[in-house]
């Protein structure tokens, strides 16, 4: 549960795409462990069960945020690649146009 609490403090906006992808996988495994912990703890005090459930919900929300960041980064990378490809095609066609004259 401590790891889940620490994940709530991470500044996701400052991470690279690779770091976000690794973190998303880690968060998924932590969520599974937290779910198992909640399900297995039949004798758990009500406050502890409620806190664990709240933490699970918040971590799930943070994971959704991380996935949105990943999607945004991928879209940005695709856009940059498209621009680079377009610049390359434009420079080749300009070169061909001038050399045909």
Secondary structure, DSSP 8 states (H G I E B T S, - for coil): -HHHHHHTT--GGGS-HHHHHHHHHHHHHHHHHHHHHHHH-TT--HHHHHHHHHHHHHHHHHHHHHHHHHHHHHHHHHHHHHHHHHHHHHHHHHHHHHHT-
